[in-house]
Amino acid sequence: MPKKGTYIVTMKVVTTKTINAYRKCYPEADGPLKAWVAIIEGRKFKHFPELKSVFGSADFVQPDRVIFNIKGNHFRLITAVDFGRQYVFVKWFGRHKDYDKINPSEVQHEYPSC
């Protein structure tokens, strides 16, 4: 239990605008993306193994990428996670078949163009 007068910093999805755009592009992923944001922003993760204990299918890719399966592996979400500052940056989101065409460690932030 935290001491009186202290607070716990939880993860923050820095690119919420991007997530909302992806939710509009892929309406079938709207609910699962909202659920992912709620879980991420409701917790503090000190390191990848702690995050993996909540998101069992998450994968770590050097240097700082965490890949999440969304909607039963129909979609992939590539993020960059800064565990020290508790920030999550969305880099890419798309269908699993499109994920196979990119390099997750090199992809940069992409605002959807749907």
PAVEXDO-643480 format. One record per residue: residue number from 1; x, y, z of N, C-alpha, C in turn. Coordinates in Angstrom, 3 decimals, always signed. Each point is the difference from the previous one (the first is absolute). Layout:
<atoms>
<atom seq="NUM" n_east="X" n_north="Y" n_up="Z" ca_east="X" ca_north="Y" ca_up="Z" c_east="X" c_north="Y" c_up="Z"/>
...
</atoms>
This chain:
<atoms>
<atom seq="1" n_east="+0.847" n_north="-1.186" n_up="+0.000" ca_east="-0.847" ca_north="+1.186" ca_up="+0.000" c_east="+0.886" c_north="+1.240" c_up="+0.000"/>
<atom seq="2" n_east="-0.254" n_north="+0.966" n_up="-0.929" ca_east="+0.828" ca_north="+1.206" ca_up="-0.037" c_east="-0.167" c_north="+0.829" c_up="+1.268"/>
<atom seq="3" n_east="+1.058" n_north="+0.728" n_up="+0.347" ca_east="-0.065" ca_north="+0.892" ca_up="+1.156" c_east="-0.952" c_north="+1.141" c_up="-0.303"/>
<atom seq="4" n_east="-0.577" n_north="+0.566" n_up="+1.042" ca_east="-0.912" ca_north="+1.123" ca_up="-0.159" c_east="+0.736" c_north="+1.149" c_up="-0.693"/>
<atom seq="5" n_east="-0.651" n_north="+0.606" n_up="-0.972" ca_east="+0.605" ca_north="+1.109" ca_up="-0.724" c_east="+0.799" c_north="-0.422" c_up="-1.216"/>
<atom seq="6" n_east="+0.110" n_north="-1.317" n_up="-0.256" ca_east="+0.705" ca_north="-0.463" ca_up="-1.193" c_east="-1.020" c_north="-0.504" c_up="-1.016"/>
<atom seq="7" n_east="+0.447" n_north="-0.139" n_up="-1.199" ca_east="-0.878" ca_north="-0.539" ca_up="-1.023" c_east="+0.790" c_north="-0.960" c_up="-0.881"/>
<atom seq="8" n_east="-0.738" n_north="-0.850" n_up="-0.667" ca_east="+0.624" ca_north="-0.976" ca_up="-0.879" c_east="-0.196" c_north="+0.472" c_up="-1.442"/>
<atom seq="9" n_east="+1.085" n_north="+0.079" n_up="-0.731" ca_east="-0.068" ca_north="+0.391" ca_up="-1.406" c_east="-0.292" c_north="-1.252" c_up="-0.817"/>
<atom seq="10" n_east="-1.076" n_north="+0.053" n_up="-0.775" ca_east="-0.331" ca_north="-1.131" ca_up="-0.866" c_east="+0.415" c_north="+0.334" c_up="-1.431"/>
<atom seq="11" n_east="+0.034" n_north="-1.015" n_up="-0.831" ca_east="+0.363" ca_north="+0.171" ca_up="-1.403" c_east="-0.918" c_north="+1.018" c_up="-0.664"/>
<atom seq="12" n_east="+0.546" n_north="+0.708" n_up="-0.953" ca_east="-0.757" ca_north="+0.979" ca_up="-0.778" c_east="+0.216" c_north="-0.284" c_up="-1.475"/>
<atom seq="13" n_east="-1.093" n_north="-0.161" n_up="-0.741" ca_east="+0.095" ca_north="-0.145" ca_up="-1.449" c_east="+0.113" c_north="+1.409" c_up="-0.568"/>
<atom seq="14" n_east="+1.193" n_north="+0.339" n_up="-0.474" ca_east="+0.285" ca_north="+1.354" ca_up="-0.462" c_east="-0.730" c_north="+0.300" c_up="-1.309"/>
<atom seq="15" n_east="-0.185" n_north="-0.987" n_up="-0.826" ca_east="-0.575" ca_north="+0.189" ca_up="-1.330" c_east="-1.479" c_north="-0.415" c_up="-0.037"/>
<atom seq="16" n_east="-0.785" n_north="+0.524" n_up="+0.928" ca_east="-1.421" ca_north="-0.335" ca_up="+0.079" c_east="-0.730" c_north="+0.395" c_up="-1.279"/>
<atom seq="17" n_east="+0.370" n_north="+1.117" n_up="-0.585" ca_east="-0.627" ca_north="+0.455" ca_up="-1.243" c_east="+0.179" c_north="-1.043" c_up="-1.113"/>
<atom seq="18" n_east="+1.176" n_north="-0.597" n_up="-0.047" ca_east="+0.272" ca_north="-1.032" ca_up="-0.993" c_east="-0.856" c_north="-1.236" c_up="+0.264"/>
<atom seq="19" n_east="-0.086" n_north="-0.415" n_up="+1.248" ca_east="-0.838" ca_north="-1.159" ca_up="+0.358" c_east="-1.445" c_north="+0.260" c_up="-0.425"/>
<atom seq="20" n_east="-0.505" n_north="+1.189" n_up="+0.286" ca_east="-1.385" ca_north="+0.320" ca_up="-0.372" c_east="-0.198" c_north="-0.035" c_up="-1.511"/>
<atom seq="21" n_east="+1.000" n_north="+0.436" n_up="-0.750" ca_east="-0.088" ca_north="-0.062" ca_up="-1.464" c_east="-0.028" c_north="-1.454" c_up="-0.473"/>
<atom seq="22" n_east="+0.827" n_north="-0.847" n_up="+0.595" ca_east="-0.013" ca_north="-1.423" ca_up="-0.362" c_east="-1.346" c_north="-0.638" c_up="+0.346"/>
<atom seq="23" n_east="-0.596" n_north="+0.420" n_up="+1.087" ca_east="-1.308" ca_north="-0.536" ca_up="+0.391" c_east="-1.048" c_north="+0.319" c_up="-1.062"/>
<atom seq="24" n_east="+0.118" n_north="+1.169" n_up="-0.626" ca_east="-0.938" ca_north="+0.364" ca_up="-1.068" c_east="+0.306" c_north="-0.762" c_up="-1.292"/>
<atom seq="25" n_east="+1.280" n_north="-0.206" n_up="-0.287" ca_east="+0.392" ca_north="-0.726" ca_up="-1.212" c_east="-0.406" c_north="-1.470" c_up="+0.061"/>
<atom seq="26" n_east="+0.074" n_north="-0.570" n_up="+1.193" ca_east="-0.282" ca_north="-1.425" ca_up="+0.193" c_east="-1.092" c_north="-0.149" c_up="+1.066"/>
<atom seq="27" n_east="-1.256" n_north="+0.267" n_up="-0.373" ca_east="-1.082" ca_north="-0.040" ca_up="+1.000" c_east="-0.090" c_north="-1.325" c_up="+0.756"/>
<atom seq="28" n_east="+0.396" n_north="-1.104" n_up="-0.643" ca_east="-0.071" ca_north="-1.295" ca_up="+0.678" c_east="+1.043" c_north="-0.113" c_up="+1.117"/>
<atom seq="29" n_east="+0.970" n_north="+0.905" n_up="+0.017" ca_east="+1.027" ca_north="+0.009" ca_up="+1.053" c_east="-0.267" c_north="+1.070" c_up="+1.054"/>
<atom seq="30" n_east="-1.094" n_north="+0.736" n_up="-0.144" ca_east="-0.296" ca_north="+1.104" ca_up="+0.917" c_east="-0.050" c_north="-0.454" c_up="+1.460"/>
<atom seq="31" n_east="-0.813" n_north="-0.986" n_up="+0.295" ca_east="-0.134" ca_north="-0.490" ca_up="+1.377" c_east="+1.305" c_north="-0.543" c_up="+0.563"/>
<atom seq="32" n_east="+0.691" n_north="-0.877" n_up="-0.738" ca_east="+1.271" ca_north="-0.515" ca_up="+0.505" c_east="+1.066" c_north="+1.081" c_up="+0.209"/>
<atom seq="33" n_east="+0.042" n_north="+1.023" n_up="-0.860" ca_east="+0.975" ca_north="+1.086" ca_up="+0.196" c_east="-0.347" c_north="+0.833" c_up="+1.233"/>
<atom seq="34" n_east="-1.296" n_north="+0.260" n_up="+0.197" ca_east="-0.412" ca_north="+0.732" ca_up="+1.211" c_east="+0.375" c_north="-0.789" c_up="+1.247"/>
<atom seq="35" n_east="-0.221" n_north="-1.307" n_up="-0.040" ca_east="+0.342" ca_north="-0.850" ca_up="+1.150" c_east="+1.507" c_north="+0.018" c_up="+0.244"/>
<atom seq="36" n_east="+0.808" n_north="-0.066" n_up="-1.071" ca_east="+1.460" ca_north="+0.043" ca_up="+0.131" c_east="+0.444" c_north="+1.295" c_up="+0.670"/>
<atom seq="37" n_east="-0.543" n_north="+1.138" n_up="-0.454" ca_east="+0.355" ca_north="+1.295" ca_up="+0.597" c_east="-0.364" c_north="+0.018" c_up="+1.484"/>
<atom seq="38" n_east="-1.180" n_north="-0.481" n_up="+0.335" ca_east="-0.437" ca_north="-0.003" ca_up="+1.402" c_east="+0.931" c_north="-0.829" c_up="+0.877"/>
<atom seq="39" n_east="+0.428" n_north="-1.143" n_up="-0.496" ca_east="+0.904" ca_north="-0.851" ca_up="+0.786" c_east="+1.368" c_north="+0.660" c_up="+0.134"/>
<atom seq="40" n_east="+0.539" n_north="+0.506" n_up="-1.111" ca_east="+1.324" ca_north="+0.640" ca_up="+0.028" c_east="-0.004" c_north="+1.198" c_up="+0.938"/>
<atom seq="41" n_east="-0.995" n_north="+0.872" n_up="-0.146" ca_east="-0.011" ca_north="+1.240" ca_up="+0.787" c_east="-0.443" c_north="-0.214" c_up="+1.438"/>
<atom seq="42" n_east="-0.455" n_north="-1.174" n_up="+0.320" ca_east="-0.428" ca_north="-0.271" ca_up="+1.365" c_east="+1.068" c_north="-0.634" c_up="+0.866"/>
<atom seq="43" n_east="+1.194" n_north="-0.192" n_up="-0.556" ca_east="+1.053" ca_north="-0.715" ca_up="+0.736" c_east="+1.353" c_north="+0.660" c_up="-0.161"/>
<atom seq="44" n_east="+0.880" n_north="-0.388" n_up="+0.888" ca_east="+1.411" ca_north="+0.381" ca_up="-0.103" c_east="+0.780" c_north="-1.273" c_up="-0.295"/>
<atom seq="45" n_east="+0.785" n_north="+0.042" n_up="-1.048" ca_east="+0.840" ca_north="-1.131" ca_up="-0.363" c_east="+1.454" c_north="+0.423" c_up="+0.148"/>
<atom seq="46" n_east="+0.750" n_north="-0.692" n_up="+0.849" ca_east="+1.403" ca_north="+0.344" ca_up="+0.241" c_east="+0.911" c_north="-0.469" c_up="-1.121"/>
<atom seq="47" n_east="-0.377" n_north="-1.093" n_up="-0.656" ca_east="+0.840" ca_north="-0.592" ca_up="-1.037" c_east="-0.857" c_north="-0.945" c_up="-0.833"/>
<atom seq="48" n_east="+0.600" n_north="-0.482" n_up="-1.108" ca_east="-0.759" ca_north="-0.842" ca_up="-0.918" c_east="-0.563" c_north="-1.268" c_up="+0.650"/>
<atom seq="49" n_east="+0.753" n_north="-0.737" n_up="+0.804" ca_east="-0.593" ca_north="-1.210" ca_up="+0.587" c_east="-1.278" c_north="+0.280" c_up="+0.800"/>
<atom seq="50" n_east="-0.052" n_north="+1.144" n_up="+0.651" ca_east="-1.213" ca_north="+0.356" ca_up="+0.742" c_east="-1.159" c_north="+0.257" c_up="-0.968"/>
<atom seq="51" n_east="+0.279" n_north="+0.678" n_up="-1.102" ca_east="-1.016" ca_north="+0.254" ca_up="-1.012" c_east="-0.456" c_north="-1.325" c_up="-0.621"/>
<atom seq="52" n_east="+0.945" n_north="-0.872" n_up="-0.256" ca_east="-0.298" ca_north="-1.306" ca_up="-0.605" c_east="-0.884" c_north="-0.853" c_up="+0.915"/>
<atom seq="53" n_east="+0.101" n_north="+0.199" n_up="+1.293" ca_east="-0.854" ca_north="-0.760" ca_up="+0.917" c_east="-1.474" c_north="+0.385" c_up="-0.155"/>
<atom seq="54" n_east="-0.266" n_north="+1.177" n_up="-0.527" ca_east="-1.374" ca_north="+0.442" ca_up="-0.250" c_east="-0.401" c_north="-0.284" c_up="-1.445"/>
<atom seq="55" n_east="+0.922" n_north="+0.268" n_up="-0.931" ca_east="-0.231" ca_north="-0.238" ca_up="-1.426" c_east="+0.877" c_north="-1.170" c_up="-0.421"/>
<atom seq="56" n_east="-0.486" n_north="-1.194" n_up="+0.216" ca_east="+0.797" ca_north="-1.208" ca_up="-0.221" c_east="+0.536" c_north="-0.179" c_up="-1.405"/>
<atom seq="57" n_east="-0.682" n_north="+0.549" n_up="-0.998" ca_east="+0.451" ca_north="-0.173" ca_up="-1.378" c_east="+0.893" c_north="+1.147" c_up="-0.475"/>
<atom seq="58" n_east="+0.301" n_north="+0.968" n_up="+0.860" ca_east="+0.855" ca_north="+1.123" ca_up="-0.395" c_east="+1.417" c_north="-0.489" c_up="-0.280"/>
<atom seq="59" n_east="+0.623" n_north="+0.626" n_up="-0.991" ca_east="+1.375" ca_north="-0.334" ca_up="-0.367" c_east="+0.867" c_north="+1.242" c_up="+0.093"/>
<atom seq="60" n_east="+1.243" n_north="-0.187" n_up="+0.422" ca_east="+0.958" ca_north="+1.097" ca_up="+0.063" c_east="+0.944" c_north="-0.105" c_up="-1.188"/>
<atom seq="61" n_east="+0.212" n_north="+1.119" n_up="-0.685" ca_east="+0.924" ca_north="+0.077" ca_up="-1.125" c_east="+0.936" c_north="+1.166" c_up="+0.269"/>
<atom seq="62" n_east="+1.300" n_north="-0.252" n_up="-0.115" ca_east="+0.987" ca_north="+1.062" ca_up="+0.244" c_east="-0.232" c_north="+1.174" c_up="-0.943"/>
<atom seq="63" n_east="+0.235" n_north="+1.235" n_up="+0.388" ca_east="+0.573" ca_north="+0.378" ca_up="+1.282" c_east="-1.048" c_north="+0.240" c_up="+1.097"/>
<atom seq="64" n_east="-1.224" n_north="+0.412" n_up="-0.366" ca_east="-0.982" ca_north="+0.381" ca_up="+1.015" c_east="-1.426" c_north="-0.358" c_up="-0.395"/>
<atom seq="65" n_east="-0.154" n_north="-0.862" n_up="-0.976" ca_east="-1.334" ca_north="-0.279" ca_up="-0.537" c_east="-0.694" c_north="-1.126" c_up="+0.754"/>
<atom seq="66" n_east="-1.293" n_north="+0.210" n_up="+0.209" ca_east="-0.852" ca_north="-1.054" ca_up="+0.540" c_east="-1.147" c_north="-0.168" c_up="-0.988"/>
<atom seq="67" n_east="-0.200" n_north="-1.231" n_up="-0.433" ca_east="-1.041" ca_north="-0.317" ca_up="-0.972" c_east="-1.116" c_north="-0.736" c_up="+0.728"/>
<atom seq="68" n_east="-1.221" n_north="+0.505" n_up="-0.209" ca_east="-1.181" ca_north="-0.581" ca_up="+0.627" c_east="-0.889" c_north="-0.630" c_up="-1.057"/>
<atom seq="69" n_east="-0.579" n_north="-1.138" n_up="+0.327" ca_east="-1.048" ca_north="-0.593" ca_up="-0.824" c_east="-1.308" c_north="+0.624" c_up="+0.455"/>
<atom seq="70" n_east="-0.768" n_north="+0.474" n_up="-0.961" ca_east="-1.284" ca_north="+0.639" ca_up="+0.299" c_east="-1.103" c_north="-0.788" c_up="-0.699"/>
<atom seq="71" n_east="-1.074" n_north="-0.191" n_up="+0.697" ca_east="-1.168" ca_north="-0.743" ca_up="-0.502" c_east="+0.386" c_north="-1.408" c_up="-0.436"/>
<atom seq="72" n_east="+0.552" n_north="-0.724" n_up="+0.929" ca_east="+0.325" ca_north="-1.401" ca_up="-0.266" c_east="+0.988" c_north="-0.197" c_up="-1.129"/>
<atom seq="73" n_east="+0.975" n_north="+0.878" n_up="-0.095" ca_east="+1.073" ca_north="-0.089" ca_up="-0.995" c_east="-0.456" c_north="+0.368" c_up="-1.411"/>
<atom seq="74" n_east="-1.178" n_north="+0.597" n_up="-0.154" ca_east="-0.418" ca_north="+0.495" ca_up="-1.312" c_east="+0.787" c_north="+1.266" c_up="-0.360"/>
<atom seq="75" n_east="+0.407" n_north="+0.739" n_up="+1.036" ca_east="+0.730" ca_north="+1.247" ca_up="-0.194" c_east="+1.274" c_north="-0.014" c_up="+0.827"/>
<atom seq="76" n_east="+0.958" n_north="+0.818" n_up="-0.419" ca_east="+1.230" ca_north="+0.201" ca_up="+0.769" c_east="+0.153" c_north="+1.481" c_up="+0.292"/>
<atom seq="77" n_east="+0.458" n_north="+0.286" n_up="+1.192" ca_east="+0.267" ca_north="+1.362" ca_up="+0.442" c_east="+1.466" c_north="+0.075" c_up="+0.397"/>
<atom seq="78" n_east="+0.745" n_north="+0.860" n_up="-0.698" ca_east="+1.418" ca_north="+0.184" ca_up="+0.318" c_east="+0.131" c_north="+1.294" c_up="+0.795"/>
<atom seq="79" n_east="+0.654" n_north="-0.108" n_up="+1.142" ca_east="+0.205" ca_north="+1.163" ca_up="+0.854" c_east="+1.479" c_north="+0.112" c_up="+0.367"/>
<atom seq="80" n_east="+0.379" n_north="+1.184" n_up="+0.421" ca_east="+1.293" ca_north="+0.210" ca_up="+0.643" c_east="-0.334" c_north="+0.332" c_up="+1.448"/>
<atom seq="81" n_east="+0.608" n_north="-0.714" n_up="+0.927" ca_east="-0.331" ca_north="+0.185" ca_up="+1.415" c_east="+1.215" c_north="+0.535" c_up="+0.741"/>
<atom seq="82" n_east="-0.227" n_north="+1.076" n_up="+0.737" ca_east="+1.020" ca_north="+0.569" ca_up="+0.879" c_east="-0.449" c_north="-0.313" c_up="+1.427"/>
<atom seq="83" n_east="+0.530" n_north="-1.088" n_up="+0.547" ca_east="-0.427" ca_north="-0.431" ca_up="+1.338" c_east="+0.397" c_north="+0.994" c_up="+1.076"/>
<atom seq="84" n_east="+1.111" n_north="+0.688" n_up="-0.182" ca_east="+0.449" ca_north="+0.979" ca_up="+0.990" c_east="-0.957" c_north="+1.167" c_up="+0.135"/>
<atom seq="85" n_east="-0.439" n_north="+0.528" n_up="-1.126" ca_east="-0.922" ca_north="+1.149" ca_up="+0.023" c_east="-1.461" c_north="-0.430" c_up="-0.029"/>
<atom seq="86" n_east="-0.243" n_north="-1.305" n_up="-0.193" ca_east="-1.361" ca_north="-0.539" ca_up="-0.046" c_east="-0.787" c_north="+0.538" c_up="-1.205"/>
<atom seq="87" n_east="+0.666" n_north="+0.053" n_up="-1.155" ca_east="-0.623" ca_north="+0.446" ca_up="-1.239" c_east="-0.081" c_north="-1.151" c_up="-1.001"/>
<atom seq="88" n_east="-1.112" n_north="-0.024" n_up="-0.735" ca_east="-0.170" ca_north="-0.929" ca_up="-1.103" c_east="-0.266" c_north="+0.833" c_up="-1.252"/>
<atom seq="89" n_east="+0.802" n_north="-0.223" n_up="-1.032" ca_east="-0.145" ca_north="+0.694" ca_up="-1.265" c_east="-0.481" c_north="-1.001" c_up="-1.049"/>
<atom seq="90" n_east="-1.125" n_north="+0.282" n_up="-0.626" ca_east="-0.510" ca_north="-0.878" ca_up="-1.043" c_east="+0.788" c_north="+0.264" c_up="-1.275"/>
<atom seq="91" n_east="+0.548" n_north="-1.052" n_up="-0.581" ca_east="+0.792" ca_north="+0.114" ca_up="-1.220" c_east="-0.763" c_north="-0.480" c_up="-1.232"/>
<atom seq="92" n_east="-0.779" n_north="-1.068" n_up="+0.167" ca_east="-0.685" ca_north="-0.585" ca_up="-1.152" c_east="-1.126" c_north="-0.895" c_up="+0.496"/>
<atom seq="93" n_east="-1.067" n_north="-0.057" n_up="-0.789" ca_east="-1.104" ca_north="-0.911" ca_up="+0.275" c_east="-0.542" c_north="-0.496" c_up="-1.329"/>
<atom seq="94" n_east="-0.294" n_north="-1.276" n_up="-0.077" ca_east="-0.577" ca_north="-0.535" ca_up="-1.231" c_east="-0.331" c_north="-1.464" c_up="+0.118"/>
<atom seq="95" n_east="-0.492" n_north="-0.519" n_up="-1.088" ca_east="-0.364" ca_north="-1.413" ca_up="-0.047" c_east="+1.259" c_north="-0.866" c_up="+0.069"/>
<atom seq="96" n_east="-0.173" n_north="-1.174" n_up="+0.529" ca_east="+1.126" ca_north="-0.913" ca_up="+0.181" c_east="+0.722" c_north="-0.260" c_up="-1.326"/>
<atom seq="97" n_east="-0.747" n_north="-0.153" n_up="-1.082" ca_east="+0.623" ca_north="-0.271" ca_up="-1.302" c_east="+0.880" c_north="+1.165" c_up="-0.459"/>
<atom seq="98" n_east="-0.361" n_north="+1.237" n_up="+0.355" ca_east="+0.809" ca_north="+1.167" ca_up="-0.368" c_east="+1.232" c_north="+0.129" c_up="+0.896"/>
<atom seq="99" n_east="-0.121" n_north="-0.468" n_up="+1.224" ca_east="+1.125" ca_north="+0.009" ca_up="+0.938" c_east="+1.162" c_north="-0.828" c_up="-0.550"/>
<atom seq="100" n_east="-0.309" n_north="-1.068" n_up="-0.674" ca_east="+1.033" ca_north="-0.880" ca_up="-0.551" c_east="+0.842" c_north="+0.674" c_up="-1.084"/>
<atom seq="101" n_east="-0.445" n_north="+1.152" n_up="-0.490" ca_east="+0.704" ca_north="+0.716" ca_up="-1.066" c_east="+0.919" c_north="+1.104" c_up="+0.510"/>
<atom seq="102" n_east="+0.036" n_north="+0.228" n_up="+1.303" ca_east="+0.789" ca_north="+1.111" ca_up="+0.550" c_east="+1.038" c_north="-0.514" c_up="+0.992"/>
<atom seq="103" n_east="+0.930" n_north="+0.865" n_up="+0.342" ca_east="+0.998" ca_north="-0.310" ca_up="+1.021" c_east="-0.396" c_north="+0.761" c_up="+1.270"/>
<atom seq="104" n_east="-0.484" n_north="-0.694" n_up="+1.025" ca_east="-0.507" ca_north="+0.689" ca_up="+1.190" c_east="+1.042" c_north="+0.835" c_up="+0.747"/>
<atom seq="105" n_east="+1.263" n_north="-0.350" n_up="-0.119" ca_east="+1.018" ca_north="+0.774" ca_up="+0.724" c_east="+0.344" c_north="+1.298" c_up="-0.718"/>
<atom seq="106" n_east="-0.405" n_north="+0.122" n_up="-1.262" ca_east="+0.339" ca_north="+1.198" ca_up="-0.768" c_east="-1.195" c_north="+0.889" c_up="-0.328"/>
<atom seq="107" n_east="-1.217" n_north="-0.533" n_up="+0.068" ca_east="-1.158" ca_north="+0.796" ca_up="-0.378" c_east="-0.107" c_north="+1.222" c_up="+0.931"/>
<atom seq="108" n_east="-0.317" n_north="+1.140" n_up="-0.596" ca_east="-0.176" ca_north="+1.241" ca_up="+0.763" c_east="-1.468" c_north="+0.322" c_up="+0.100"/>
<atom seq="109" n_east="-0.293" n_north="+0.992" n_up="+0.819" ca_east="-1.385" ca_north="+0.398" ca_up="+0.230" c_east="-0.710" c_north="+0.248" c_up="-1.329"/>
<atom seq="110" n_east="-1.132" n_north="-0.638" n_up="-0.173" ca_east="-0.804" ca_north="+0.176" ca_up="-1.196" c_east="-1.403" c_north="+0.395" c_up="+0.397"/>
<atom seq="111" n_east="-0.401" n_north="+1.192" n_up="-0.441" ca_east="-1.385" ca_north="+0.402" ca_up="+0.212" c_east="-0.818" c_north="-0.643" c_up="-1.109"/>
<atom seq="112" n_east="-1.090" n_north="-0.675" n_up="+0.341" ca_east="-0.741" ca_north="-0.740" ca_up="-1.018" c_east="-0.564" c_north="+0.897" c_up="-1.090"/>
<atom seq="113" n_east="+0.002" n_north="-0.521" n_up="-1.213" ca_east="-0.517" ca_north="+0.751" ca_up="-1.134" c_east="-1.188" c_north="-0.740" c_up="-0.623"/>
<atom seq="114" n_east="-0.984" n_north="-0.304" n_up="+0.815" ca_east="-1.146" ca_north="-0.741" ca_up="-0.527" c_east="-1.139" c_north="+0.938" c_up="-0.335"/>
</atoms>
